[in-house]
Amino acid sequence: MLVGTWAAADRAISFYRRHGFEQVSPERTSALLKTYWAIPDRQIETSVVLANPPLDAGL
C-alpha cells in the first residue's frame, strides 16, 4: 500500500510510520507520484510517499 502526503505533514508521517510504513526515497517518490497520482509538479516537489510493506523489503 502506498500513501502520499505533504512533506511538511509531520504528524501524518509519524502516524504512518507508527503503523509500519516507511518513507520512499525521493527518486522513487517522484516516479510513484507521477505514475499513481494526477498532481502538479509543484505538489510532487513538496510531497512524500510512504509504503507498507517497504518497497525495498526483501532486497
Sequence and secondary structure as in RCSB ss.txt:
>XXXX:A:sequence
MLVGTWAAADRAISFYRRHGFEQVSPERTSALLKTYWAIPDRQIETSVVLANPPLDAGL
>XXXX:A:secstr
 EEEEETT HHHHHHHHHTT EE  HHHHHHHHHHH    HHHHHTEEEEESS TTTT 
